[in-house]
Amino acid sequence: MATKPKKKNPRLASGRKRVRQDVKINAANTSLRSKYRTAVKNVEKAVIAGDKAKATEAFGKMQAVVDTVADKGIFHKNKAARDKSRLSTKVKALVTQAA
């Protein structure tokens, strides 16, 4: 039964400050990562449901969220572009199919 070794607190003031900052930054990044995934999921759900109006609206919102998250470096810009491209294709197919 091996247990994880307990993390030691940094001795230097700069190290303690770094730990405090890391906690705040980690929370912010986690929140943005979640927002990104939710935005992508909302578009995919609308496409699967076949709701073209909802899909185009969700896609517009998703683009803004994806660009913001990519600019902050939480996800790579290429991943953001890839996700936008794939979802754009699905939304366009839905729109042309309905027309």
C-alpha atoms as one frame of an Amber mdcrd trajectory, in Angstrom:
protein
   0.000   0.000   0.000   2.173   2.833  -1.312   0.944   6.311  -0.509   1.825
   9.471  -2.336   4.588  11.456  -0.657   3.259  14.633   0.927   4.171  17.831
  -0.925   6.421  20.136   1.012   5.614  23.803   1.337   8.112  26.054  -0.412
  10.452  27.863   1.953  11.141  30.950  -0.091   8.561  33.712  -0.261   8.744
  33.693  -4.057   7.973  29.980  -4.072   4.990  30.436  -1.758   3.675  33.226
  -3.977   4.130  31.022  -7.048   1.999  28.306  -5.415  -0.744  30.830  -4.595
  -0.733  32.126  -8.172  -0.769  28.614  -9.621  -3.948  27.773  -7.706  -5.738
  30.848  -9.091  -4.460  30.341 -12.644  -5.371  26.648 -12.563  -8.937  27.503
 -11.522  -9.275  30.076 -14.315  -7.880  27.691 -16.940 -10.169  24.875 -15.784
 -13.176  27.159 -16.073 -12.252  28.281 -19.592 -11.505  24.712 -20.688 -14.951
  23.691 -19.464 -16.597  26.621 -21.272 -14.818  25.594 -24.505 -15.989  21.989
 -24.300 -19.545  23.021 -23.434 -19.713  25.394 -26.406 -18.524  22.669 -28.787
 -20.952  20.170 -27.268 -23.895  22.566 -27.681 -23.231  22.870 -31.429 -22.903
  19.090 -31.807 -26.189  18.520 -29.950 -28.003  21.023 -32.182 -26.589  19.363
 -35.309 -27.632  15.900 -34.123 -31.113  17.209 -33.293 -31.310  18.695 -36.799
 -32.207  22.171 -35.534 -30.579  24.429 -38.124 -31.421  27.768 -36.428 -30.148
  26.619 -33.063 -27.021  25.096 -34.648 -26.049  28.301 -36.480 -26.650  30.405
 -33.363 -24.634  28.010 -31.161 -21.874  27.914 -33.786 -21.542  31.713 -33.714
 -21.218  31.712 -29.926 -18.845  28.759 -30.053 -16.476  30.561 -32.424 -16.045
  33.455 -29.980 -15.357  31.122 -27.050 -12.933  28.964 -29.042 -10.968  31.976
 -30.290 -10.718  33.449 -26.789  -9.489  30.188 -25.269  -6.980  29.648 -28.089
  -5.632  33.202 -27.736  -5.012  32.576 -24.042  -3.054  29.443 -24.907  -5.276
  26.996 -23.016  -5.798  24.963 -26.175  -3.481  25.127 -29.173  -4.582  27.431
 -31.996  -4.515  24.516 -34.442  -6.874  22.486 -32.244  -9.245  25.448 -32.099
  -9.103  25.866 -35.876  -9.663  22.135 -36.383 -12.708  22.103 -34.105 -14.176
  25.182 -35.798 -13.597  23.698 -39.231 -15.205  20.351 -38.416 -18.234  21.929
 -36.768 -18.577  24.451 -39.592 -18.751  21.580 -42.064 -21.446  19.851 -40.009
 -23.528  23.036 -39.667 -23.230  23.824 -43.388 -24.280  20.266 -44.274 -27.308
  20.652 -42.006 -28.279  23.987 -43.606 -27.923  22.686 -47.195 -29.733  19.468
 -46.308 -32.704  21.427 -44.928 -32.831  23.717 -47.963
